[in-house]
Amino acid sequence: MALAVFLQELDELARAAVEQFAAAVDGETLESARVAFLGAKQGRLKAAQKQMGNVGPSDRPLAGKRFNEVKQSIESAYAAAQQRLTGGSVRRPPDPTFDATLPGIRPQLGKRHPLTQTMEELKDIMGRLGFTVADGPEVEDERHNFEALNIPREHPARDPLENFYLATAGVGDPDSVFLLRSQTSTVQIRVMEAKRPPIRIISMGRVYRPDTADATHYPMFHQIEGLLVDHRVTMADLKSVLRLFAQTYLGSEVHIRFRPSFFPFTEPSVEVDYQWKDNWIEFGGAGMVDPHVLQAVGYDPEEVTGFAFGLGVERLCMRRHGVTDIREFYKNDVRFLQQF
Ligand code: PHE
C-alpha cells in the first residue's frame, strides 16, 4: 500500500471520529461512537493499525508517527465528549443482570464472648461498690497458690492429682515449683504483698483443675474473687456486699444463704448459696480473712480485718441466661454464641 493512500485514510478517519464524538448527544451515542472508532476488536483505529503492515518498510516510520498522532487526537476527542456529557465520570449502560432490590450480603459482626460480657458486668457492679480490678498470673508458684494462703504441704488440695503442676525443676522450693493456678485467691496475696490497707479489690480470670468435663465441670473455668481489708470489717459487710452483688446481677428476688464451711485462708468460712426460683444453688466460698494470712503479708490482725469471697463466673452466667451445660461456653459454636 502506498504511503500517501494510508496517510489519506488516516486523515479521513480522524475527521470522521472527531465529528462523531462532537455530535454525540448522550451516553449511548457516545458509547457507540467509542466502539466504532476505539473498539479493541472491530474499531476503525484498530483496522488502520493493521493496514500499517501493508505500507512499505521504508515508509513505516512516517506511517507510524502519523498513526500515533491520529490515535491521540481521536482519544482526546472522545475524552472531551465524555467530559461534556457526563461531567467527567464514565457512564456505561447499566448492567441488565444487576438487581438492586435483591438482599445484599450482610457483613458478619463479631461480639464479645458471653463470659467476657458477664465479667464486664460484674466488674461494673463491683465498681459501683468501690472495688477496683486487680490481676494476677495464671502460672503461679506454690507460695501464692498455697503457702501464703495457709495451705500447708500435706494438705490434700496440693495433691498432684488435684492440680496442673508444670514440669519444672526445683521441687520442694515453694518459689520455684509452678502450676496453673487452681483459684483466684492467689491475687489476694499478690495485692496484699504490694499494698497497705485499706484494700478493696476484685480479680477475675481463669483457674484450672483436672476435673473431667461434664455439664457442670470443666478443667478450666473462671472465678471472681473479692477482697476487702480495713478497720472493723465484719461478716455483716461480707453478707451485704454479696447480697447486693447477687441482686444486682440476678434480680431483686434472689436471696442469699451462708453455710458453715472450711477454707484454710478464711476463719470463719462459709459456702455461699443463692436462692432463685425455689432452688438453692452454690456459687462459691467466702469468709473472714484468716489472721495467719494477714500476718504472713505483714498486716497487723489486731488492727485490720477483712473478708474474701470467690464465686464461679460460669455459674452466674448460666443461672442468669438459663444455660444448662458449661461446655457450651468453650465449643465456639456461633449458633450458641450469637444468642448473647
Ligand atoms: N478460693 C476458694 C475456691 O476456689 C473460694 C474462696 C475464696 C473461699 C475466698 C474463701 C475466700 O474454692
Residues whose N, C-alpha, C, O or C-beta is under 5 A from the ligand:
A	BS01	LIG	S182 Q183 S185 F263 T266 G285 A286 G287 A308 F309 G310
